[in-house]
Structure formats: C-alpha cells, structure tokens
C-alpha cells in the first residue's frame, strides 16, 4: 500500500530529527526536494538539513511529536508539536533559556518513496510569545 509506505517514510524523517541522525535525510528525500514554506539556501537533503539544523541550533533538545498522521496516495499530512529549550540563537533572538511547546501542521508529497515537496505551518506567534519576543495577544497574557 503506497500510502502506508509513504507515511512510514515521513515518520522516519521525524525519528531522524529526534535522534539528530541527519544522514537519514539523504535516503528519504529526493535530490530536488523543496520546502515551500521554509526556504533553504539549497535544494534536496542538504537544504532540509540546514533548516532543521537552524532549529537545533536554537533548541538543541528539540523533540518532535506527531499526534496525527494521514496519508492518501502520494500525500502525507501531520499534526503535532515540537518542544525544546531555547539555548542558542534562533532567527536572531538570543538564547532565553525558556522552554517552548509549539504546534505545527505539514504536508509532504512523495514520489517513488522519496519526499519531493513539503509545506509547513508552525505556530510562530505562539513561539515568539513564549520566547518573550512579542507580547501575548490581548486577553491571553
């Protein structure tokens, strides 16, 4: 069942992130892989490693938890959270030492068992509030 196989490939990508075994990305991503929402300076696994590496530079203990996963043909969608401690600079924000929990949703397209495209939505407002970079929305402080 291709949909089930594709879901397993994407689960493997999250397991690789959590173990910080970035070599796995070479096996599961096409050379021309592109992330449409988190542009990287390079295509393919190298670019994905750079994006993930930026998160780990800011949150070295980052863990990704997939709470739900759906697969249909060549598409796989996930809903989950990432947690971590802000111990290094992240998008220009110096380390705060604060713990964060951030929600995300993403969709991947696979071809021949390899990731070729990805779209990601991370709750960046919540992350910025948790880091103290922006004030909470009215009524949520």
GROMACS elastic network, one bead per residue, 0.5 to 0.9 nm:
[ bonds ]
;  ai    aj funct       b0    kb
    1     4     6  0.54955   500
    1     5     6  0.63400   500
    1     6     6  0.87727   500
    1    73     6  0.87909   500
    2     6     6  0.60379   500
    2     7     6  0.85759   500
    2    72     6  0.85939   500
    2    73     6  0.63511   500
    2    74     6  0.74918   500
    2   113     6  0.81683   500
    3     6     6  0.50923   500
    3     7     6  0.62453   500
    3     8     6  0.87307   500
    3    70     6  0.87997   500
    3    71     6  0.53203   500
    3    72     6  0.54155   500
    3    74     6  0.64447   500
    3    75     6  0.75300   500
    3    76     6  0.77197   500
    4     7     6  0.50854   500
    4     8     6  0.63516   500
    4     9     6  0.88173   500
    4    71     6  0.68071   500
    4    72     6  0.84269   500
    4    73     6  0.85845   500
    5     8     6  0.51021   500
    5     9     6  0.63954   500
    5    10     6  0.89105   500
    5   113     6  0.74075   500
    6     9     6  0.50526   500
    6    10     6  0.64335   500
    6    11     6  0.86549   500
    6    71     6  0.72553   500
    6    72     6  0.88557   500
    6    73     6  0.80329   500
    6    74     6  0.69477   500
    6    75     6  0.76684   500
    6    76     6  0.68743   500
    6   109     6  0.87647   500
    6   110     6  0.68153   500
    6   111     6  0.88948   500
    6   113     6  0.62493   500
    6   114     6  0.79879   500
    6   115     6  0.85609   500
    7    10     6  0.52542   500
    7    11     6  0.61490   500
    7    12     6  0.85702   500
    7    69     6  0.74951   500
    7    70     6  0.74951   500
    7    71     6  0.60242   500
    7    75     6  0.85326   500
    7    76     6  0.60449   500
    7    77     6  0.85261   500
    8    12     6  0.61055   500
    8    13     6  0.87540   500
    9    12     6  0.50817   500
    9    13     6  0.65479   500
    9    28     6  0.66005   500
    9   110     6  0.89682   500
    9   113     6  0.72235   500
    9   114     6  0.74901   500
    9   115     6  0.80865   500
   10    14     6  0.66637   500
   10    15     6  0.87559   500
   10    28     6  0.81618   500
   10    76     6  0.75058   500
   10   108     6  0.79123   500
   10   115     6  0.79065   500
   11    14     6  0.52820   500
   11    15     6  0.62830   500
   11    16     6  0.86460   500
   11    66     6  0.82504   500
   11    69     6  0.88503   500
   12    16     6  0.60710   500
   12    17     6  0.86070   500
   12    24     6  0.80906   500
   12    28     6  0.82662   500
   13    16     6  0.50505   500
   13    17     6  0.63033   500
   13    18     6  0.87726   500
   13    22     6  0.87840   500
   13    24     6  0.72225   500
   13    25     6  0.68101   500
   13    28     6  0.74456   500
   14    18     6  0.62334   500
   14    19     6  0.86408   500
   14    63     6  0.89111   500
   14    64     6  0.66427   500
   14    65     6  0.80059   500
   14    66     6  0.80334   500
   15    18     6  0.51107   500
   15    19     6  0.62107   500
   15    20     6  0.82953   500
   15    21     6  0.83972   500
   15    64     6  0.82549   500
   16    19     6  0.51610   500
   16    20     6  0.56552   500
   16    22     6  0.61974   500
   16    23     6  0.81633   500
   16    24     6  0.62776   500
   16    25     6  0.77375   500
   17    21     6  0.64367   500
   17    22     6  0.68115   500
   17    52     6  0.76354   500
   17    62     6  0.85985   500
   17    63     6  0.76928   500
   17    64     6  0.74910   500
   18    21     6  0.78338   500
   18    61     6  0.86794   500
   18    62     6  0.71900   500
   18    63     6  0.53813   500
   18    64     6  0.63698   500
   18    65     6  0.89091   500
   19    22     6  0.83711   500
   19    63     6  0.87316   500
   20    23     6  0.87357   500
   20    56     6  0.86377   500
   21    24     6  0.61772   500
   21    25     6  0.82804   500
   22    25     6  0.56547   500
   22    26     6  0.78527   500
   22    45     6  0.87660   500
   22    49     6  0.65347   500
   22    52     6  0.88175   500
   22    53     6  0.89671   500
   23    26     6  0.56996   500
   23    27     6  0.74895   500
   23    45     6  0.88221   500
   23    49     6  0.89125   500
   24    27     6  0.53205   500
   24    28     6  0.65431   500
   24    29     6  0.86492   500
   25    28     6  0.52251   500
   25    29     6  0.56619   500
   25    30     6  0.89522   500
   25    44     6  0.88084   500
   25    45     6  0.54951   500
   25    46     6  0.83186   500
   25    48     6  0.77912   500
   25    49     6  0.75733   500
   26    29     6  0.58483   500
   26    30     6  0.77894   500
   26    31     6  0.81660   500
   26    44     6  0.82894   500
   26    45     6  0.55403   500
   26    46     6  0.80884   500
   27    30     6  0.80871   500
   27    45     6  0.86432   500
   27   114     6  0.77964   500
   28    45     6  0.83911   500
   28   113     6  0.72808   500
   28   115     6  0.61949   500
   29    32     6  0.81093   500
   29    33     6  0.61463   500
   29    44     6  0.65290   500
   29    45     6  0.58314   500
   29    48     6  0.88691   500
   29   110     6  0.85651   500
   29   113     6  0.85572   500
   29   116     6  0.63918   500
   29   117     6  0.89857   500
   30    33     6  0.50929   500
   30    34     6  0.88893   500
   30    44     6  0.60173   500
   30    45     6  0.72418   500
   30   110     6  0.87032   500
   30   111     6  0.83142   500
   30   113     6  0.89706   500
   30   114     6  0.54999   500
   30   115     6  0.58214   500
   30   116     6  0.54899   500
   30   117     6  0.89173   500
   31    43     6  0.70166   500
   31    45     6  0.65831   500
   31    46     6  0.86932   500
   31   116     6  0.80793   500
   32    43     6  0.55651   500
   32    45     6  0.82588   500
   32   116     6  0.66073   500
   32   117     6  0.86740   500
   33    43     6  0.58270   500
   33    45     6  0.69435   500
   33    47     6  0.84646   500
   33    48     6  0.82989   500
   33   114     6  0.86811   500
   33   115     6  0.63929   500
   33   117     6  0.55417   500
   33   118     6  0.79876   500
   34    39     6  0.78829   500
   34    40     6  0.83179   500
   34    42     6  0.86967   500
   34    43     6  0.57482   500
   34    44     6  0.63177   500
   34    45     6  0.89122   500
   34    47     6  0.80697   500
   34    48     6  0.81150   500
   34   115     6  0.87396   500
   34   116     6  0.63033   500
   34   117     6  0.50354   500
   34   118     6  0.64514   500
   34   119     6  0.89001   500
   35    38     6  0.57541   500
   35    39     6  0.60207   500
   35    40     6  0.75451   500
   35    43     6  0.83000   500
   35    44     6  0.88885   500
   35    47     6  0.85939   500
   35    48     6  0.76326   500
   35   116     6  0.84932   500
   35   117     6  0.58105   500
   35   119     6  0.59890   500
   35   120     6  0.77858   500
   36    39     6  0.62478   500
   36   117     6  0.72861   500
   36   118     6  0.61584   500
   36   119     6  0.54346   500
   36   120     6  0.77208   500
   37   118     6  0.77517   500
   37   119     6  0.55681   500
   37   120     6  0.57762   500
   37   121     6  0.75334   500
   38    51     6  0.72691   500
   38   119     6  0.80306   500
   38   120     6  0.72993   500
   39    42     6  0.84594   500
   39    43     6  0.89803   500
   39    47     6  0.82501   500
   39    51     6  0.79520   500
   40    43     6  0.70282   500
   40    46     6  0.88248   500
   40    47     6  0.51342   500
   40    48     6  0.69929   500
   40    50     6  0.68175   500
   40    51     6  0.62299   500
   41    46     6  0.88433   500
   41    47     6  0.60883   500
   41    50     6  0.79285   500
   41    51     6  0.89031   500
   42    45     6  0.83984   500
   42    46     6  0.62636   500
   42    48     6  0.80307   500
   42    50     6  0.82474   500
   43    46     6  0.65835   500
   43    47     6  0.50474   500
   43    48     6  0.75506   500
   44    47     6  0.55822   500
   44    48     6  0.65386   500
   44    49     6  0.88395   500
   44   116     6  0.81016   500
   45    48     6  0.50049   500
   45    49     6  0.60520   500
   45    50     6  0.86196   500
   46    49     6  0.51392   500
   46    50     6  0.63755   500
   46    51     6  0.89238   500
   47    50     6  0.50618   500
   47    51     6  0.64278   500
   47    52     6  0.87216   500
   48    51     6  0.51892   500
   48    52     6  0.61475   500
   48    53     6  0.82492   500
   49    52     6  0.51630   500
   49    53     6  0.56614   500
   49    54     6  0.84801   500
   50    54     6  0.62180   500
   50    55     6  0.88842   500
   51    54     6  0.52694   500
   51    55     6  0.67979   500
   51    56     6  0.89832   500
   52    55     6  0.52270   500
   52    56     6  0.63824   500
   52    57     6  0.86825   500
   53    57     6  0.60006   500
   53    58     6  0.86765   500
   54    57     6  0.50445   500
   54    58     6  0.65131   500
   54    59     6  0.85451   500
   54    89     6  0.88151   500
   54    90     6  0.70004   500
   54    91     6  0.82212   500
   55    58     6  0.53142   500
   55    59     6  0.58508   500
   55    60     6  0.76884   500
   55    62     6  0.77589   500
   55    90     6  0.69919   500
   56    61     6  0.72185   500
   56    62     6  0.64213   500
   56    84     6  0.89641   500
   56    88     6  0.84986   500
   56    90     6  0.89671   500
   57    60     6  0.57637   500
   57    86     6  0.89134   500
   57    87     6  0.78762   500
   57    88     6  0.57247   500
   57    89     6  0.68666   500
   57    90     6  0.70940   500
   58    62     6  0.87735   500
   58    84     6  0.87929   500
   58    85     6  0.79549   500
   58    86     6  0.55436   500
   58    87     6  0.57054   500
   58    89     6  0.50205   500
   58    91     6  0.83587   500
   58    93     6  0.87974   500
   58    94     6  0.84966   500
   58    95     6  0.71256   500
   59    62     6  0.52457   500
   59    83     6  0.83509   500
   59    84     6  0.53243   500
   59    85     6  0.52764   500
   59    87     6  0.57461   500
   59    88     6  0.65052   500
   59    89     6  0.85744   500
   59    90     6  0.80200   500
   59    95     6  0.89226   500
   60    84     6  0.72157   500
   60    85     6  0.72129   500
   60    86     6  0.77902   500
   60    87     6  0.68621   500
   60    88     6  0.77490   500
   61    83     6  0.79677   500
   61    84     6  0.53206   500
   61    85     6  0.63628   500
   61    86     6  0.86944   500
   61    87     6  0.86879   500
   62    82     6  0.65764   500
   62    83     6  0.54405   500
   62    85     6  0.70814   500
   63    81     6  0.83191   500
   63    82     6  0.54649   500
   63    83     6  0.53944   500
   63    84     6  0.64433   500
   64    80     6  0.73392   500
   64    81     6  0.59066   500
   64    83     6  0.66459   500
   65    79     6  0.86098   500
   65    80     6  0.54917   500
   65    81     6  0.53778   500
   65    82     6  0.61172   500
   65    83     6  0.83049   500
   66    69     6  0.70879   500
   66    78     6  0.64618   500
   66    79     6  0.59045   500
   66    81     6  0.66984   500
   66    82     6  0.86686   500
   67    78     6  0.74706   500
   67    79     6  0.57043   500
   67    81     6  0.76281   500
   68    77     6  0.82122   500
   68    78     6  0.56550   500
   68    79     6  0.52174   500
   68    80     6  0.67563   500
   69    76     6  0.70829   500
   69    77     6  0.56246   500
   69    79     6  0.65583   500
   69    80     6  0.88619   500
   70    75     6  0.82859   500
   70    76     6  0.56722   500
   70    77     6  0.52015   500
   70    78     6  0.65484   500
   71    74     6  0.75542   500
   71    75     6  0.57050   500
   71    77     6  0.63517   500
   71    78     6  0.88795   500
   72    75     6  0.53465   500
   72    76     6  0.64730   500
   72    77     6  0.87601   500
   73    76     6  0.80096   500
   73   109     6  0.89782   500
   73   110     6  0.87417   500
   74   108     6  0.80858   500
   74   109     6  0.54707   500
   74   110     6  0.51189   500
   74   111     6  0.65762   500
   74   112     6  0.88778   500
   74   113     6  0.87222   500
   75   107     6  0.68300   500
   75   108     6  0.56030   500
   75   110     6  0.64448   500
   76   106     6  0.82654   500
   76   107     6  0.55863   500
   76   108     6  0.51645   500
   76   109     6  0.65609   500
   76   110     6  0.80360   500
   77   105     6  0.73110   500
   77   106     6  0.55698   500
   77   108     6  0.63540   500
   78   104     6  0.80898   500
   78   105     6  0.55529   500
   78   106     6  0.53632   500
   78   107     6  0.64937   500
   78   108     6  0.86808   500
   79   103     6  0.76422   500
   79   104     6  0.59047   500
   79   106     6  0.67593   500
   80   102     6  0.84069   500
   80   103     6  0.57641   500
   80   104     6  0.54706   500
   80   105     6  0.64860   500
   80   106     6  0.89423   500
   81   101     6  0.64921   500
   81   102     6  0.52497   500
   81   104     6  0.57092   500
   81   105     6  0.85062   500
   81   122     6  0.88722   500
   82   100     6  0.79499   500
   82   101     6  0.57464   500
   82   102     6  0.53164   500
   82   103     6  0.65616   500
   82   104     6  0.76399   500
   83    99     6  0.72551   500
   83   100     6  0.54261   500
   83   102     6  0.63883   500
   83   103     6  0.89849   500
   84    87     6  0.87401   500
   84    98     6  0.83498   500
   84    99     6  0.56441   500
   84   100     6  0.55363   500
   84   101     6  0.69341   500
   84   102     6  0.89750   500
   85    88     6  0.87839   500
   85    95     6  0.88443   500
   85    96     6  0.83880   500
   85    97     6  0.59470   500
   85    98     6  0.55346   500
   85   100     6  0.62615   500
   86    89     6  0.77122   500
   86    90     6  0.79196   500
   86    94     6  0.84549   500
   86    95     6  0.53816   500
   86    96     6  0.57093   500
   86    98     6  0.54098   500
   86    99     6  0.63402   500
   86   100     6  0.75079   500
   86   131     6  0.77861   500
   87    90     6  0.89023   500
   87    94     6  0.82303   500
   87    96     6  0.65584   500
   87    97     6  0.53752   500
   87    98     6  0.78716   500
   88    93     6  0.83473   500
   88    94     6  0.63074   500
   88    96     6  0.79489   500
   88    97     6  0.84145   500
   89    92     6  0.59984   500
   89    93     6  0.53344   500
   89    95     6  0.52033   500
   89    96     6  0.86962   500
   90    93     6  0.51765   500
   90    94     6  0.66617   500
   90    95     6  0.74697   500
   91    94     6  0.85470   500
   93    96     6  0.82038   500
   93   131     6  0.84825   500
   93   133     6  0.76248   500
   95    98     6  0.80676   500
   95   131     6  0.88256   500
   96    99     6  0.87920   500
   96   131     6  0.67573   500
   96   132     6  0.84527   500
   97   131     6  0.86822   500
   98   130     6  0.74614   500
   98   131     6  0.63777   500
   98   132     6  0.89521   500
   99   130     6  0.78443   500
   99   131     6  0.82148   500
  100   126     6  0.89143   500
  100   127     6  0.68465   500
  100   130     6  0.62023   500
  100   131     6  0.75587   500
  101   126     6  0.85138   500
  101   127     6  0.75602   500
  101   130     6  0.82867   500
  102   122     6  0.71806   500
  102   123     6  0.61457   500
  102   124     6  0.77805   500
  102   126     6  0.67421   500
  102   127     6  0.60995   500
  103   121     6  0.85259   500
  103   122     6  0.60718   500
  103   123     6  0.56037   500
  103   124     6  0.87315   500
  103   126     6  0.83891   500
  103   127     6  0.89181   500
  104   120     6  0.72315   500
  104   121     6  0.55119   500
  104   123     6  0.61556   500
  105   119     6  0.85011   500
  105   120     6  0.60022   500
  105   121     6  0.52381   500
  105   122     6  0.66205   500
  105   123     6  0.88715   500
  106   118     6  0.71035   500
  106   119     6  0.54814   500
  106   121     6  0.60332   500
  106   122     6  0.84025   500
  107   117     6  0.82680   500
  107   118     6  0.56717   500
  107   119     6  0.52462   500
  107   120     6  0.66016   500
  108   115     6  0.66519   500
  108   116     6  0.75565   500
  108   117     6  0.56277   500
  108   119     6  0.65068   500
  108   120     6  0.86974   500
  109   114     6  0.84206   500
  109   115     6  0.59281   500
  109   116     6  0.58363   500
  109   117     6  0.50729   500
  109   118     6  0.63803   500
  109   119     6  0.89278   500
  110   113     6  0.59651   500
  110   114     6  0.51675   500
  110   116     6  0.53871   500
  110   117     6  0.69946   500
  111   114     6  0.54302   500
  111   115     6  0.65200   500
  111   116     6  0.64943   500
  112   115     6  0.85301   500
  115   118     6  0.76105   500
  121   124     6  0.84243   500
  122   125     6  0.86230   500
  122   126     6  0.89473   500
  122   127     6  0.86328   500
  123   126     6  0.55173   500
  123   127     6  0.64783   500
  123   128     6  0.88927   500
  124   128     6  0.60552   500
  124   129     6  0.85121   500
  125   128     6  0.51211   500
  125   129     6  0.61557   500
  125   130     6  0.85495   500
  125   134     6  0.79959   500
  125   136     6  0.85705   500
  126   129     6  0.50931   500
  126   130     6  0.60783   500
  126   131     6  0.85969   500
  126   136     6  0.81234   500
  127   130     6  0.50930   500
  127   131     6  0.62009   500
  127   132     6  0.86159   500
  127   133     6  0.86382   500
  128   131     6  0.51098   500
  128   132     6  0.61502   500
  128   133     6  0.50919   500
  128   134     6  0.56984   500
  128   135     6  0.82751   500
  128   136     6  0.87908   500
  129   132     6  0.50050   500
  129   133     6  0.59616   500
  129   134     6  0.51565   500
  129   135     6  0.58187   500
  129   136     6  0.55422   500
  129   137     6  0.86103   500
  130   133     6  0.77084   500
  130   134     6  0.84188   500
  130   136     6  0.84627   500
  131   134     6  0.78658   500
  132   135     6  0.66589   500
  132   136     6  0.85138   500
  134   137     6  0.89153   500
  135   138     6  0.86133   500
  135   141     6  0.78172   500
  136   139     6  0.80096   500
  136   140     6  0.59160   500
  136   141     6  0.53088   500
  137   140     6  0.55880   500
  137   141     6  0.69172   500
  138   141     6  0.67920   500
